[in-house]
Amino acid sequence: MALLQKSIEKRMALLKATLNLVNNGGIQGASMSKVAKLANVSPATIYLYFESKQDMVNQLYLDVKASFAEAAFKEYDPEKSVKERFEKIWFNMADFKLNQKEEASFLSQCDNTPMIDEETRQKGLKFITPLFDLWTKAKEDRIIKDSSPYLLYAFTIYPLAFLMNMENRKLCQLGDTVLKDAFQAAWDSIKL
């Protein structure tokens, strides 16, 4: 059991080092030797866990996306109204982006660069299926606009990354009032 735990810890250390290096220097700055050094393992150890640098970045993406989804759907109640369910998801996502800044920054980079392969990106989308299902039902019930889930995401969720960046640059303090206004703007952009 101790050997398994040690193996899990090494994999996590490698992923954490990759996250740090990608966030601070882009994917090109996350060389295998730098990852190994930061994780305090030999470079050869990386290949016990990952086939390549691309595999390591893809696995990091899936791990972070899974954590994001877990946070997004925390205390999600399918019995609530569409707006209440969406509001819960939206504020959970905002909370993740504001409190898991390294992970949120990494996901934002992944959304804006080709560093994740398409197959992995599609696997990552499956983590947020409950949101897409909510939107599908809301469109059928004529509660929200009949737009693609990507357009709905672009108008409602993606602005959170922009707001997070503005807060990080100290240009916009994301207190309760701003977040409530941002949610209302997001909701107004998709409701019928």
N, C-alpha and C positions, 0 to 999 in steps of 0.2 A: 504494500500500500504506500509506503514511503517513497518508493521508486516512481510510482505513478504520479504522486503529488509533485515530486521533483520535476518530472517531465512536463506536467501542466504548468508549473511555475516557470520553467525555461521557455516554453512556448509563449506564455503571457509576457515574459520579459522581452522576448524578441518582437512581439507585436507592439508593445509599449514603446520600445526603442524606435521602431519603424514609424509609429504615429508621431513621435517627437521630431524625428529627422525630416519626415515629409512635411510636417507643419512649418518647420523652420528653414527648410531649404528646397522644398519641392521633391518630387520623386527622384530627380537626378542627384540630389544631395543625400539620398538614403542608400549609399553604397552598402554592399553586404559587409565589408570590413567595418564600416562605421556602426552599422546595426549590431554586429557581433561585439564590438568594443563597448558600446553603450549598454548592451544587455549583459555584459560581463561573461561572455561565452566565446569559445573558439569559432572562427568563421565556418569550419567544417560542421559544427553542431547545427547551424542553420539548415543544412541539407537533410538532417534527420527529421525535420518538421515541415519543410517546404521544398518544393521542386526547384523553384527559381525565385528571383526577386519579384517577378510578376505574380507568381502564386502567393507569395507572402503578402503583397499589397492587396491582392484580391481577397485573401482570407481575413485580413485586417478590416477591409471594407465590409465583408459579411458579418463579422463580429460586431463592428460598430453599428451597422444597420440593424442588427438584431437587438442591441441595447436600446437604440433609438425607438424601435417599434415597441419594445417592452415598456418603455417609459410612456410612449404615446397612448397606449391603450390601457394604462393603469387605471383601475377603478371605472372602466368603461361599462356603462349600463345600457344594454340594447333595448330596454323598456322605455327609455327617455325619448323625448321628441328629437327629430332630426337636428334641429338647431342646438339643443342641449348636448347631444352626443358629439356633434362637430365641435362645439365650444370646448367640451372636455378634452377632446383630442388636440385641438389647437393650443389650448393653454398647457397641456402636458408637453407638447412639442416645444413650445416657447420655453418652458421650464428646463427641458433638456438642453436646448441651445444656449441658454443663459448660465446654466450650472455645470455643463459638461463641455466647456469651451473648446478643449483640444479635439474632442470627438466631433463636435459640431463643425469646427473649422475643417477637419479632415473630410467630412461628408460634403461640405460646400466645395472644397477643391475637387472632389470626385465628380460632383455635378457639373463642374465647369472645365474639366480637362479630360483628355482621353486616357488617363492613367489606369482606369478600370476597364477590363474587356467587357464586351457587350453581353456575353453569357452570364458573367458575374453580376453585371448591372441588372439583368432581368431576374436573377435569383434574389437580389436585394429588394426589388420591387414587390416580391411576394410577401415580404414582411409587413407591408402596409396594405395588404389586401382588405382588411376590415374597413379602412377608410374608403377605398374604391367601391366596396360593396355598399357602404352607407350612401355614397354619391349615386350609385346606380339606382338604389331604391328611391332616393330623394328625387331623382330625375323622373322615374316612373310615376311617382306620386305628384309630380309637377310642383315640387317645393323649391327646387333649384333649377338653374338653366341647363338645357340639354347640350352641354359642352363635353369635350373629351376630358378624361380624368387628368391628362397632362395640363390642359388649359386651366382646369379648376385648381390644380396644385400650384401652377404658376401664379395665379392671382391670390391664392389664400395662404399657402404655406411658404412658398419661396421668399416672400418679402421678410419673413422672420430672419433669414440669413443676412439680408441687407441691414435690418435693424440691429442685429447682433454686432455686425461690423461697425455700425455707427456708434453703438455703445462702447465697443472696444477702443474706438478712436476718441472717446469722450465727447462726441458731438450730439448724442441723444441719450438721455437717461431713461432707461426702460422701467419706470415705476408702474404701479397699478393703473393709473389713469391712461398712460400712453398705451399700455398693453390692451386695456379695454377698448380704447379707440381703434387700435390696430385690428383687434378681433372684429369689431363692428364693421370696419371698412372691408375686411376680408369677407364677412358674411354678406354684406350689402352687394359685393361684387358678383356673387353667384346666386343669390336668392331671386325667385321670380316675383 
